[in-house]
Amino acid sequence: MVKVYKNICLFGFGRYICAMKEIEYTASITEEDKKIVQMLANGMKGNQIAAKMKMNENTLAFNLSILRAKFNCSNSMSLVVYFLRNKIIN
């Protein structure tokens, strides 16, 4: 389990207020998630990862989009950096 912090935005009295309040929640990471991000970190391309994991490339892309959203990462490289910095992968 990894602790994740996100910014929240609030609506109030007819105007948009963005609060920089951090909310903590725990995100689960499966072994498959770790393997996928480890392969990305090793420089493998999406089609290579999909073949190795025996999944469709679209399924892999969907899984990566869920992971990026879960950890608030804008792209796969920032996801790899997040996993490395938090020692989720080596």
C-alpha positions in Angstrom: 0.0 0.0 0.0 1.2 3.5 -0.8 -0.1 6.8 0.6 -1.2 9.2 -2.1 -1.9 12.9 -1.7 -4.2 14.8 -4.1 -5.4 18.3 -4.3 -9.1 18.9 -4.1 -11.3 21.6 -5.6 -14.4 22.9 -4.0 -17.4 24.8 -5.3 -18.7 27.6 -3.1 -21.3 30.4 -3.4 -21.3 30.7 -7.1 -17.6 30.7 -7.7 -14.9 28.1 -8.1 -12.5 27.8 -5.2 -9.5 25.5 -5.5 -8.2 24.4 -2.2 -4.7 23.1 -1.8 -5.9 20.8 1.0 -4.2 17.4 0.8 -6.4 14.3 1.3 -4.6 11.1 2.2 -5.9 7.8 0.9 -4.2 4.4 0.3 -3.9 3.1 -3.2 -3.3 -0.6 -3.8 -0.7 -1.8 -6.2 -0.8 -5.2 -7.7 2.2 -7.3 -8.7 1.1 -6.9 -12.3 1.2 -3.1 -11.9 4.8 -3.4 -10.5 5.9 -5.6 -13.4 4.4 -3.3 -16.0 6.1 -0.2 -14.5 9.4 -2.1 -14.1 9.3 -3.0 -17.7 8.7 0.6 -18.6 11.6 1.6 -16.4 13.7 -0.9 -18.3 12.9 0.9 -21.6 10.4 -1.6 -23.1 7.8 -0.3 -25.4 4.1 -0.9 -25.0 3.8 -3.6 -27.6 6.7 -5.5 -26.0 5.2 -5.2 -22.6 1.8 -6.3 -23.8 3.3 -9.4 -25.5 5.3 -10.3 -22.4 2.3 -9.9 -20.1 0.1 -11.8 -22.6 -2.4 -9.0 -22.9 -3.9 -6.8 -25.6 -2.1 -3.4 -26.2 -5.4 -1.6 -25.5 -5.7 -3.4 -22.2 -2.2 -2.3 -21.3 -2.9 1.3 -22.3 -6.1 1.2 -20.2 -4.2 -0.2 -17.2 -1.5 2.5 -17.5 -4.1 5.2 -17.7 -5.7 3.9 -14.5 -2.3 3.8 -12.8 -1.4 7.4 -14.0 -4.7 8.7 -12.6 -4.4 6.8 -9.4 -1.0 8.3 -8.7 -1.7 11.7 -10.3 1.0 11.3 -13.0 0.6 13.0 -16.3 2.6 10.5 -18.3 4.3 7.1 -18.1 7.7 8.6 -17.4 6.4 10.4 -14.3 4.7 7.2 -13.2 8.1 5.4 -13.4 9.8 8.2 -11.5 7.1 8.0 -8.8 7.5 4.2 -8.4 11.3 4.6 -8.2 11.3 7.5 -5.7 8.9 5.6 -3.5 10.9 2.4 -3.8 8.0 0.5 -5.2 10.3 -0.9 -8.0 14.1 -1.1 -8.2 
